[in-house]
Amino acid sequence: MAFAKRHRLVLLSFFAVFICYIDRVAISLAIIPMSDSLGWDVETQTMVMSSFFVGYLAMQIGGGRLADRFGGKIVLGLGVLIWSAFTFVTPIAAMATLPLLILARVGMGLGEAVTFPAIYSMYSRWVPQTERSRAVALANSGIPSGTVFATIMTPIIAVQLGWQWAFYFFGMIGVVWWLVWHFAIAKSPAEQKGITTEELAVISAGTIASDAKEAAPWKKILSNRPVWAIIIAHFCNNWSLYVLLSWMPTFINKGLGVEYSKVGWLTMIPSLGSFVMLNVAGALADRMIASGRDVTFVRKLMQTIGFGGIICSLMVVGYVDSVWAAITIMTIGNALGAFVSGGFAVNHMDVAPRYAGTLMGITNTAGTIPGIIGVTLSGLILAATGSWTLVFQVTAGVTLFGLICYLLMASGQRQID
């Protein structure tokens, strides 16, 4: 089983997240020439970027519930097709009217919202516990790798062909992925063509077998302390994630004085650090659990390293005026921050494996709010004070709050059957 069927599902899940973040991050780079050509101020740019999260927020729980009940394959596949279509029409909407662009961004958010809930629902049914940190880490490494791809290619395409073509090209990639996904992956391991009895035995021994067709136990889920530890950690993690995704290109361009054509190359360096360490951290967490370490201890240790690294880097980076010093600090912070892949990021499948998609929908709903509040607040801080240091320190404070709550409340034990 050097490359088993479940590994193919994990690999294609990585590419789904990779495409998701290409399409999501492209606007952060393209918005610079878009603003120049369409005459947008900072407030308009903020509205355009944050409107995506309105749709993303609205479909999280519904996407997770649909995936747990009907299977993640069809839910993820439809999500990719929907967001790819809205990516493709983004330039047409932008050149028509601002309200139409806002609607396209909301629609794109609705499509992308099902990505992680559907993946988590499938993982809880396809991936044994001793492999889940690595599986989640690989899927999550689609975030920095998709970010790197978008930050490199968007400025190149924009300069060579015009910013519109970045959206046209990126929108088509999702259609190609869907064709592979549709024919390569079955709804469940038992229905997967070519799967061996040996692999089925490995999967059934370390996962749940059935879809959660009955109503989710909402009261039990929402009154559980370890669940709230994940919710708060997800909110705080995504505050730093979305603020940096949305504003880092502008920080490098305007704050550090780097010309636009070089922004993508510099922005990719912290993302590469995250990509490498996500998979290292996932493997380390799985190895510790396989060796007999308590799951709760492993989750809290990995979370401490992850959030601690983010906090330290954000507290320092605003005080440096050297481009390479700032990029180095951000790279170290991103690399250490990747350790959350063995912490809260996989914790959903520990505490509620049958409802992992639903729970991911709940926590990612909380994790989407910073995409609206955090990105908007950062834009308001910049408009009012021009201080990047204050933006980073507010983000560090939110992350510290998340770490404290996680250490006090988290658990690696099953809470909800």
C-alpha positions as CSV (number, residue, x, y, z in Angstrom):
1,M,0.0,0.0,0.0
2,A,2.8,2.4,-0.9
3,F,0.1,4.7,-2.4
4,A,-3.3,3.5,-1.2
5,K,-6.7,4.8,-2.3
6,R,-7.1,6.8,0.8
7,H,-3.8,8.6,0.0
8,R,-5.1,9.5,-3.4
9,L,-8.1,11.1,-1.7
10,V,-5.8,13.0,0.6
11,L,-3.7,14.2,-2.3
12,L,-6.7,15.4,-4.3
13,S,-8.0,17.1,-1.2
14,F,-4.7,19.0,-1.0
15,F,-5.2,20.1,-4.6
16,A,-8.7,21.3,-3.8
17,V,-7.4,23.5,-1.0
18,F,-4.5,24.6,-3.3
19,I,-7.0,25.8,-6.0
20,C,-9.2,27.3,-3.3
21,Y,-6.4,29.5,-2.1
22,I,-5.2,30.4,-5.6
23,D,-8.7,31.8,-6.3
24,R,-9.0,33.4,-2.8
25,V,-5.5,35.0,-2.7
26,A,-5.5,36.3,-6.3
27,I,-7.7,39.3,-5.4
28,S,-5.1,40.4,-2.8
29,L,-2.5,40.8,-5.6
30,A,-4.8,41.8,-8.4
31,I,-6.5,44.5,-6.3
32,I,-3.5,46.8,-6.6
33,P,-3.8,47.2,-10.5
34,M,-7.6,46.9,-10.2
35,S,-7.7,49.8,-7.8
36,D,-5.4,51.9,-10.1
37,S,-7.6,51.2,-13.1
38,L,-11.0,51.5,-11.4
39,G,-10.2,54.3,-9.0
40,W,-10.8,52.5,-5.7
41,D,-9.8,53.9,-2.4
42,V,-8.8,51.9,0.7
43,E,-12.3,51.6,2.0
44,T,-13.5,50.2,-1.4
45,Q,-10.7,47.7,-1.5
46,T,-11.5,46.6,2.0
47,M,-15.2,46.1,1.1
48,V,-14.3,44.1,-2.0
49,M,-11.9,41.8,-0.1
50,S,-14.1,41.3,2.9
51,S,-17.3,40.6,0.9
52,F,-16.0,37.1,0.1
53,F,-16.3,36.2,3.7
54,V,-20.0,37.0,3.9
55,G,-20.7,34.1,1.6
56,Y,-18.0,32.0,3.2
57,L,-19.6,32.5,6.6
58,A,-23.1,31.7,5.5
59,M,-22.5,28.2,4.2
60,Q,-20.0,26.7,6.7
61,I,-22.4,24.8,8.9
62,G,-24.7,23.8,6.1
63,G,-21.8,22.5,4.0
64,G,-20.5,20.4,6.9
65,R,-24.0,19.0,7.7
66,L,-24.5,18.1,4.0
67,A,-21.1,16.4,3.9
68,D,-21.8,14.3,7.0
69,R,-25.2,13.3,5.8
70,F,-24.7,12.7,2.1
71,G,-20.9,12.3,1.8
72,G,-18.1,14.7,1.1
73,K,-17.4,13.7,-2.4
74,I,-20.4,15.4,-4.1
75,V,-20.4,18.4,-1.7
76,L,-16.7,19.2,-2.3
77,G,-17.0,18.6,-6.1
78,L,-20.0,21.0,-6.4
79,G,-18.2,23.6,-4.2
80,V,-15.1,23.7,-6.5
81,L,-17.3,24.1,-9.6
82,I,-19.3,26.9,-8.0
83,W,-16.4,29.0,-6.7
84,S,-14.4,28.4,-10.0
85,A,-17.4,29.8,-12.0
86,F,-17.5,32.9,-9.8
87,T,-13.7,33.4,-10.0
88,F,-14.0,33.3,-13.8
89,V,-16.7,36.0,-13.9
90,T,-15.0,38.3,-11.4
91,P,-13.4,40.6,-14.1
92,I,-16.7,40.9,-15.9
93,A,-18.5,41.9,-12.7
94,A,-15.8,44.3,-11.7
95,M,-15.9,46.2,-15.0
96,A,-19.7,46.3,-14.9
97,T,-20.6,47.7,-11.4
98,L,-19.2,47.4,-7.9
99,P,-22.5,45.8,-6.5
100,L,-22.2,43.1,-9.1
101,L,-18.6,42.4,-8.1
102,I,-19.7,42.2,-4.5
103,L,-22.3,39.6,-5.4
104,A,-19.7,37.6,-7.3
105,R,-17.4,37.7,-4.3
106,V,-20.2,36.5,-2.0
107,G,-21.0,33.7,-4.5
108,M,-17.4,32.6,-4.6
109,G,-17.4,32.5,-0.8
110,L,-20.5,30.3,-0.8
111,G,-18.7,27.8,-3.0
112,E,-15.4,27.8,-1.0
113,A,-17.3,27.5,2.3
114,V,-17.8,23.7,1.9
115,T,-14.1,22.9,1.3
116,F,-12.8,22.1,4.8
117,P,-16.1,20.7,6.2
118,A,-16.4,18.3,3.3
119,I,-12.7,17.3,3.6
120,Y,-13.0,16.7,7.4
121,S,-16.1,14.7,6.9
122,M,-14.3,12.4,4.4
123,Y,-11.1,12.2,6.5
124,S,-13.1,10.9,9.5
125,R,-14.4,8.1,7.3
126,W,-11.3,7.4,5.2
127,V,-8.2,8.2,7.3
128,P,-7.2,6.3,10.5
129,Q,-6.4,8.4,13.6
130,T,-2.7,7.7,13.4
131,E,-2.6,9.3,10.0
132,R,-4.9,12.2,10.5
133,S,-2.4,14.9,11.5
134,R,-0.4,14.2,8.4
135,A,-3.6,14.2,6.2
136,V,-4.8,17.5,7.7
137,A,-1.4,19.0,7.4
138,L,-1.1,18.0,3.7
139,A,-4.6,19.5,3.0
140,N,-3.7,22.6,5.0
141,S,-0.4,22.9,3.1
142,G,-2.6,23.7,0.1
143,I,-3.1,27.1,1.8
144,P,0.6,28.3,1.6
145,S,1.3,26.5,-1.7
146,G,-1.8,28.0,-3.3
147,T,-0.8,31.3,-1.8
148,V,2.7,31.0,-3.3
149,F,1.4,30.1,-6.7
150,A,-1.1,33.0,-6.7
151,T,1.3,35.6,-5.4
152,I,3.9,34.6,-8.1
153,M,1.6,34.1,-11.0
154,T,-1.0,36.9,-10.4
155,P,1.5,39.8,-10.9
156,I,3.1,38.1,-13.9
157,I,-0.2,37.6,-15.6
158,A,-1.4,41.1,-14.6
159,V,1.7,42.7,-16.1
160,Q,1.8,40.6,-19.2
161,L,-1.9,40.2,-20.1
162,G,-3.9,42.3,-17.7
163,W,-5.3,41.6,-14.3
164,Q,-8.5,40.1,-15.8
165,W,-6.7,37.1,-17.1
166,A,-5.5,35.9,-13.7
167,F,-9.2,35.2,-12.9
168,Y,-9.9,33.6,-16.2
169,F,-7.0,31.2,-15.9
170,F,-7.5,30.4,-12.3
171,G,-11.2,29.8,-12.7
172,M,-10.5,27.1,-15.3
173,I,-8.2,25.1,-13.1
174,G,-11.1,24.1,-10.8
175,V,-12.9,22.5,-13.7
176,V,-9.9,20.3,-14.5
177,W,-9.7,19.3,-10.9
178,W,-13.4,18.3,-10.8
179,L,-13.0,16.0,-13.8
180,V,-10.2,14.1,-12.0
181,W,-12.1,14.0,-8.7
182,H,-15.4,12.8,-10.2
183,F,-13.8,9.8,-11.8
184,A,-11.1,8.9,-9.3
185,I,-12.9,9.0,-5.9
186,A,-15.9,7.1,-4.7
187,K,-18.4,8.2,-2.1
188,S,-17.0,5.8,0.5
189,P,-14.0,3.4,0.9
190,A,-16.3,0.4,0.4
191,E,-17.4,1.7,-3.0
192,Q,-13.9,2.7,-4.2
193,K,-12.9,0.8,-7.3
194,G,-9.6,-1.1,-6.9
195,I,-9.3,-0.8,-3.1
196,T,-7.8,-3.8,-1.4
197,T,-9.3,-5.8,1.5
198,E,-6.1,-5.0,3.4
199,E,-6.7,-1.2,3.1
200,L,-10.3,-1.6,3.9
201,A,-9.3,-3.3,7.1
202,V,-6.9,-0.6,8.0
203,I,-9.5,2.1,7.4
204,S,-12.3,0.4,9.2
205,A,-10.1,-0.3,12.3
206,G,-9.2,3.4,12.7
207,T,-12.3,5.4,11.5
208,I,-16.0,5.5,11.8
209,A,-18.0,3.6,9.2
210,S,-21.3,5.4,8.7
211,D,-22.6,8.7,7.6
212,A,-24.4,10.8,10.3
213,K,-27.9,10.9,8.7
214,E,-29.7,11.6,11.9
215,A,-30.0,15.1,13.4
216,A,-26.7,16.5,14.8
217,P,-26.7,16.6,18.7
218,W,-26.5,20.4,18.7
219,K,-27.0,21.0,22.4
220,K,-24.3,18.5,23.3
221,I,-21.9,19.9,20.7
222,L,-22.4,23.6,21.7
223,S,-22.2,22.9,25.5
224,N,-18.9,21.0,25.3
225,R,-15.8,22.8,26.6
226,P,-13.3,21.1,24.3
227,V,-15.5,22.0,21.3
228,W,-15.3,25.6,22.5
229,A,-11.5,25.4,22.7
230,I,-11.4,24.5,19.0
231,I,-13.9,27.2,18.1
232,I,-11.9,29.9,19.9
233,A,-8.6,28.6,18.6
234,H,-10.0,28.5,15.0
235,F,-11.2,32.1,15.3
236,C,-7.9,33.4,16.6
237,N,-5.8,31.4,14.1
238,N,-7.8,32.7,11.2
239,W,-7.6,36.3,12.5
240,S,-3.8,36.3,11.8
241,L,-4.2,34.1,8.6
242,Y,-6.8,36.4,6.9
243,V,-5.2,39.6,8.0
244,L,-1.8,38.5,6.5
245,L,-3.4,37.0,3.4
246,S,-5.3,40.2,2.7
247,W,-2.8,42.8,3.7
248,M,0.7,41.3,3.4
249,P,1.1,42.2,-0.3
250,T,0.0,45.8,0.4
251,F,2.4,45.9,3.5
252,I,5.3,44.8,1.3
253,N,4.4,47.1,-1.5
254,K,3.3,50.2,0.4
255,G,4.8,49.7,3.9
256,L,8.2,48.4,2.9
257,G,8.4,50.2,-0.4
258,V,8.9,47.1,-2.7
259,E,7.8,47.6,-6.3
260,Y,4.7,45.7,-7.4
261,S,6.4,43.3,-9.8
262,K,8.5,41.9,-6.9
263,V,5.7,41.6,-4.3
264,G,4.7,38.1,-5.2
265,W,8.3,36.7,-4.9
266,L,8.7,38.2,-1.4
267,T,5.3,37.2,-0.2
268,M,5.9,33.6,-1.2
269,I,8.9,33.1,1.2
270,P,6.8,33.0,4.4
271,S,4.3,30.7,2.7
272,L,7.1,28.3,1.7
273,G,8.2,28.1,5.3
274,S,4.6,27.3,6.3
275,F,4.2,24.6,3.6
276,V,7.3,22.7,4.7
277,M,6.6,22.8,8.4
278,L,3.0,21.9,8.1
279,N,3.9,18.5,6.9
280,V,6.8,18.2,9.3
281,A,4.5,19.1,12.2
282,G,1.8,16.7,11.0
283,A,4.2,13.8,10.8
284,L,5.6,14.6,14.2
285,A,2.1,14.7,15.9
286,D,1.1,11.4,14.3
287,R,4.4,9.8,15.4
288,M,3.9,10.9,19.0
289,I,0.4,9.6,19.1
290,A,1.4,6.2,17.5
291,S,4.2,5.9,20.1
292,G,1.6,6.1,22.9
293,R,1.7,9.8,23.8
294,D,-1.5,11.1,25.2
295,V,-3.5,12.8,22.5
296,T,-4.5,15.7,24.6
297,F,-0.8,16.4,25.5
298,V,0.1,16.3,21.8
299,R,-2.6,18.6,20.7
300,K,-1.8,21.2,23.4
301,L,2.0,21.0,22.8
302,M,1.6,21.5,19.0
303,Q,-0.8,24.4,19.6
304,T,1.6,26.1,22.0
305,I,4.5,26.0,19.5
306,G,2.2,27.2,16.7
307,F,0.5,30.1,18.4
308,G,3.7,31.0,20.4
309,G,5.6,31.4,17.1
310,I,2.9,33.6,15.5
311,I,2.7,35.8,18.6
312,C,6.4,36.4,18.8
313,S,6.8,37.2,15.1
314,L,3.9,39.6,15.0
315,M,5.1,41.5,18.1
316,V,8.5,42.1,16.4
317,V,7.9,42.6,12.7
318,G,6.3,46.0,12.9
319,Y,9.4,47.6,14.3
320,V,11.8,46.6,11.5
321,D,12.3,48.7,8.4
322,S,14.5,46.3,6.4
323,V,12.6,44.3,3.8
324,W,14.6,41.1,4.4
325,A,14.4,41.4,8.2
326,A,10.6,41.6,7.9
327,I,10.4,38.7,5.5
328,T,12.7,36.6,7.7
329,I,10.6,37.3,10.9
330,M,7.4,36.5,9.0
331,T,8.9,33.2,7.6
332,I,9.9,32.0,11.1
333,G,6.5,32.9,12.4
334,N,4.7,31.1,9.6
335,A,7.0,28.0,10.0
336,L,6.3,27.8,13.8
337,G,2.6,28.7,13.2
338,A,2.3,25.6,11.1
339,F,2.5,23.4,14.2
340,V,-1.2,24.1,14.8
341,S,-1.8,21.3,12.1
342,G,-1.2,18.9,15.0
343,G,-3.2,21.0,17.4
344,F,-6.7,22.5,17.0
345,A,-6.7,21.9,13.2
346,V,-7.1,18.1,13.6
347,N,-8.9,18.1,17.0
348,H,-12.4,18.0,15.4
349,M,-11.9,14.3,14.5
350,D,-10.7,13.5,18.0
351,V,-13.7,14.9,19.8
352,A,-16.6,14.2,17.3
353,P,-15.5,11.9,14.5
354,R,-19.1,11.1,13.2
355,Y,-19.8,14.9,13.1
356,A,-16.4,16.1,12.0
357,G,-17.8,17.9,8.9
358,T,-20.5,19.6,11.0
359,L,-18.1,20.5,13.7
360,M,-15.6,21.9,11.2
361,G,-18.5,23.9,9.7
362,I,-19.2,25.3,13.2
363,T,-15.6,26.2,14.0
364,N,-14.9,27.5,10.5
365,T,-17.9,29.8,10.9
366,A,-16.2,31.3,13.9
367,G,-12.9,31.2,11.9
368,T,-14.6,33.2,9.0
369,I,-15.6,36.1,11.2
370,P,-12.1,37.5,11.3
371,G,-12.2,37.6,7.5
372,I,-14.8,40.3,7.9
373,I,-13.9,41.9,11.3
374,G,-10.1,41.4,11.2
375,V,-9.6,42.4,7.6
376,T,-11.9,45.4,8.0
377,L,-10.5,46.5,11.4
378,S,-7.0,46.3,10.0
379,G,-8.1,48.5,7.1
380,L,-9.6,51.0,9.5
381,I,-6.5,51.1,11.6
382,L,-4.4,51.7,8.5
383,A,-6.7,54.4,7.3
384,A,-6.8,56.2,10.7
385,T,-3.2,55.8,11.8
386,G,-1.1,54.4,9.0
387,S,0.5,52.1,11.6
388,W,1.3,48.6,10.4
389,T,2.8,47.9,13.9
390,L,-0.6,48.4,15.5
391,V,-2.2,46.1,13.0
392,F,0.3,43.3,13.9
393,Q,0.1,43.8,17.6
394,V,-3.7,43.7,17.7
395,T,-3.4,40.4,15.8
396,A,-0.8,39.1,18.3
397,G,-3.1,39.9,21.2
398,V,-6.0,37.9,19.6
399,T,-3.7,34.9,19.0
400,L,-2.5,35.0,22.7
401,F,-6.1,34.9,23.9
402,G,-6.7,31.9,21.7
403,L,-3.7,30.0,23.1
404,I,-4.7,30.6,26.7
405,C,-8.3,29.3,26.0
406,Y,-7.0,26.3,24.2
407,L,-4.6,25.2,27.0
408,L,-7.4,25.6,29.6
409,M,-10.2,23.8,27.8
410,A,-9.0,21.5,25.0
411,S,-9.1,17.7,25.0
412,G,-7.9,14.9,22.6
413,Q,-10.6,12.4,23.8
414,R,-13.9,11.6,22.1
415,Q,-16.7,13.8,23.5
416,I,-19.6,13.2,21.1
417,D,-20.6,9.9,19.6
